[in-house]
Amino acid sequence: MSTRRRPPYRARTSYILVAVALGVGLFALLALLTPLTPYLAWLAAWGVVAFGFFGYDKAQAQQQGWRVPEMVLHGLSLVGGFAGALAGMLVFRHKTRHSIFWLVVALSAVLHLALRPYLG
């Protein structure tokens, strides 16, 4: 059994706040400064954030630091970061043995492919 303590509730929720701030901020920049459609800017922004969070979580795992909760990683995939999540899984070799991560990424991709005609 691990002797490592779980982070306080505030520290866990801060991952969500940081993810939202980064995702929305990057989306705004991409939407304003690039010719991407808003939906593609949304997917690109959340993909970058998801990729970064997978890399950060891998580094924390190696250093035995506070980890990003799995629900945050799943949420990033579902909100539109499925491409970044997949790239993060493969590049960092992180969470690749957990079938739930493959399932969530695949379902997120299908969901967003279905939404594409309606959102641009």
Protein Blocks (a to p, Z undefined) as FASTA:
>chain_A
ZZbdcddfklmmmmmmmmmmmmmmmmmmmmmmpcbdfklmmmmmmmmmmmmmmmmmmmmm
mnopacddfklmmmmmmnopmmmmmmmmmmnopoklpmklmmmmmmmmmmmmmmmmmnZZ
